[in-house]
Amino acid sequence: MIRMIPFLKRFFLYLTILFILWLPIGGRYFAASVVIVDLQNFFLFYLPLNFLPFVALVLATALQRKRTIKILLIGFLLTITFNLLIVYLQLFFFAYQDQLLYIYAIGRIAFPFLLWITFTYDSFIVPLQKTSDKI
């Protein structure tokens, strides 16, 4: 459990820095009285809400630089795909738009963590389990 605390410190540090850097862009979205989901808002607001926590998780995990870059690129593509899929489903299944919004809201929180666990399970979660077995 002790190994988890430095990771959480790094994660919150990276997350704070990334959101502070994103704040001037996201602040314009919040300041607007009418917001239309267009391509610009998609890439400047919706996508970072999923991708920034994922980036912070990956950067906080001690990985080789090449593997980190590969994970970030694949995660970026999967995050775009997830967000576009939800928008597509909301447009074509208009009758179920409310239910899809709930899925998207839950997915916005869970998706970065699920991606991170998928990509780093062998290098982060398994060693934590081995150290807890020794205790």
C-alpha positions in Angstrom: 0.0 0.0 0.0 2.9 2.3 0.6 3.9 2.2 -3.1 0.5 3.6 -4.0 0.9 6.9 -2.2 3.8 8.2 -4.4 1.8 7.2 -7.4 -1.3 9.1 -6.2 0.8 12.2 -5.5 2.3 12.1 -9.0 -1.2 11.5 -10.5 -2.8 14.4 -8.7 0.2 16.7 -9.6 0.0 15.8 -13.3 -3.8 16.1 -13.3 -3.7 19.5 -11.7 -1.0 20.8 -14.1 -2.9 19.5 -17.1 -6.2 21.0 -16.0 -4.6 24.4 -15.2 -3.1 24.4 -18.7 -6.5 23.5 -20.2 -8.4 26.0 -18.1 -8.1 29.0 -20.5 -9.5 26.9 -23.3 -12.2 25.3 -21.1 -13.1 28.6 -19.5 -14.3 30.0 -22.8 -16.7 27.1 -23.1 -18.1 27.7 -19.7 -18.4 31.5 -20.3 -20.5 31.1 -23.5 -24.2 31.5 -23.0 -25.1 29.1 -25.8 -22.9 26.1 -26.5 -23.2 24.2 -29.7 -21.5 20.8 -30.0 -19.4 21.5 -33.1 -16.0 20.1 -34.0 -14.1 22.9 -32.2 -16.0 22.4 -28.9 -15.6 18.6 -29.3 -11.8 18.8 -29.5 -11.4 21.7 -27.0 -13.9 20.7 -24.3 -15.4 17.2 -24.5 -12.2 15.3 -25.5 -9.9 16.8 -22.9 -12.4 15.8 -20.1 -11.7 12.2 -21.0 -8.1 12.4 -22.2 -6.5 14.5 -19.5 -7.1 12.1 -16.6 -5.8 9.3 -18.8 -2.6 11.3 -19.6 -2.1 12.0 -15.9 -2.5 8.3 -15.0 -0.1 7.2 -17.7 2.5 9.8 -16.8 2.3 9.0 -13.1 3.0 5.3 -13.9 6.7 4.5 -14.1 7.0 3.2 -17.7 9.6 3.3 -20.4 9.3 6.4 -22.6 8.6 4.5 -25.8 5.8 2.5 -24.1 4.4 5.7 -22.6 4.2 7.4 -26.0 2.6 4.3 -27.6 0.0 4.1 -24.8 -0.8 7.8 -25.1 -1.3 7.6 -28.9 -3.5 4.5 -28.7 -5.4 6.0 -25.8 -6.0 9.2 -27.7 -7.4 7.4 -30.7 -9.6 5.2 -28.5 -10.8 8.3 -26.6 -11.8 10.1 -29.9 -13.5 6.9 -31.0 -15.5 6.6 -27.7 -16.6 10.3 -27.8 -17.6 10.1 -31.5 -19.5 6.9 -31.0 -21.6 8.5 -28.2 -22.3 11.5 -30.4 -23.2 9.3 -33.4 -25.5 7.1 -31.2 -27.2 10.2 -29.8 -27.9 11.6 -33.3 -29.2 8.4 -34.8 -31.0 7.0 -31.8 -32.8 10.2 -30.7 -35.5 8.4 -28.8 -32.8 6.9 -26.4 -30.8 10.2 -26.1 -31.4 10.4 -22.3 -30.1 6.9 -21.7 -27.1 7.5 -23.9 -26.3 10.7 -22.0 -26.1 8.6 -18.8 -23.8 6.1 -20.5 -21.7 9.0 -21.7 -21.6 10.6 -18.2 -20.5 7.3 -16.6 -18.1 6.6 -19.4 -16.5 10.0 -19.1 -15.4 9.1 -15.6 -14.7 5.4 -16.1 -13.2 5.3 -19.6 -9.8 6.9 -18.7 -9.3 4.5 -15.8 -10.4 1.5 -17.7 -8.0 2.4 -20.5 -5.2 2.9 -18.0 -5.8 -0.4 -16.3 -5.9 -2.2 -19.6 -2.6 -0.8 -20.8 -0.6 -0.9 -17.5 -2.0 -4.0 -15.7 1.1 -6.0 -16.1 3.5 -3.3 -15.0 1.5 -1.6 -12.2 -1.3 -3.7 -10.8 0.4 -7.1 -10.8 3.5 -5.8 -8.8 1.2 -4.2 -6.3 -0.6 -7.5 -5.8 2.7 -9.3 -5.3 3.8 -6.8 -2.6 0.5 -7.2 -0.8 0.9 -11.0 -0.8 4.2 -10.7 1.1 2.7 -8.7 3.9 
